[in-house]
Each structure stands twice: as structure tokens, then as C-alpha cells.
Amino acid sequence: MLRDIISNDFFTILLVVGMALIATAKLASPKRFNDFISVLGNSKYLKIYSREQKFFDKFDALLFVNLIISVSLFCFISFKFFTNTNTISPDTMFKISFGISVFILIKVFLERLIGSLFEMDAMIDQYLFQKISYKNYLGLVLIPINALLLFSFKPTLTFFYVSVILLFIVILIGLVTSFKAHQSLIKHNFFYFILYLCALEIAPCIILYKVIISK
């Protein structure tokens, strides 16, 4: 009687790569990394480093790559759990990672384009820095979650719900912090704020959900 042997080697490599990227970011900028770790409860990181941001920031780039790997891995583990499949395909992982990267980068490009059209580049740059910082924080949170799902115990529906709620809380804190920092501007342009939420925050998520469901 043949038994399928489920190998987690590919996932282990991805986890190690993610942790290596985080370690590299910490070694490159130890003080900034320590400030970044406390970003959920302290806005010090956002206030200091938003003024120092560059077009290409090595620190953010390293954490962003980890974010893509961690989110892709979590999505693939979730897919395996809900479809009861044990097939591991590096090609599928690559497609998931590529799709997530393109989705995030297109949103950033559109928001920067809107900022240039309406001549509010400085405000948009600050807002995007805050959003990217909280997204990168998700990459840190997902590493232990992915490790638990792979090596500690058999995934359960409850654990997935708790994980998603935890990730949603991080995203919500990021949104509230960003909106709070620009609350005076939002009050005077509430209609455009609602239009922005519908066009660039809610609509892309709905489209992505529809694409995933249709597949």
C-alpha cells in the first residue's frame, strides 16, 4: 500500500528566506528596526522615517519581499486546507507571489499618479509610507503563524479565523492611524475621501476576491 509523503521542504526554504530578509533588514538598520517593531503602539517610527524616505528604500524593500513571501505562503497553506490537497507546486507559489506583488504595486502606482495629478505628492508619499509600513508589519506577524501551521499542529478552521482576525486588526490599526493623521483634510474633503475608499481600497479587494472565487 503506497502512502503519499508530504514534504514541507519547499515551505521551510521560504520561511528561512523570509527570516533571512528580516535579519538583513535588522543588521542594516538596527535602530530603525527596533522602532519599526513598536509601530503598532507608537507612531514614533512613522513620524521620524516618513521624512527620510527615498524612492527606493532598502529597508522597506527587504521587508516588502518578506511580506510577499509570507502572504503567498499563508494563502497557499489556506488553499491546501480548504481544498484538501497535498500537492506542492513551486510554479503555483510563484504565480501567487507574482499576483500579490503586481496587485500591491499597481495600487501604489495609481495612488502616486493621483497624488501627482492633484499636486499633493508630499501628503500621498507620507500616506503611502504609513500604509506600506503596516503592510510590512503583516509580514513579521505571518512568519510565526506560517511556522505554526506547517510544523506545530494540524491546521483547523478556528486557527485560520483567529489568524485572519489578527491580520485584520493590524490592517485596521494602520488605516485608523493614517486617517487620524489626516483627519482635518478628510473632514474638508469627505466626498473625495469616500470616493477614494470605494475606488482604491474596496473595489480592488472585491475584484481580487471575485477573480480568486472564479478560479
Buried (B, 14 or more C-beta within 10 A) or exposed (E): EEEEEEEEEBBEEBBEEBBEBBEBBBEEBEEBBEBBBEBBEEBEBBEEBBEEBEEEBEBBEBBBBBBBBBBBBBBBBBBBBEEEEEEBEEEEBEEBBEBBBEBBEEBBEEBBEBBEEEEEEEBBBBBBBBBBBBBBBBBBBBBEBBBEBBEEEEBEEEBBEEBEEEBEEBBEBBBEBBBEBBEEBBEEEEEEBEEBEEEEEEEBEEEEEEEEEEE
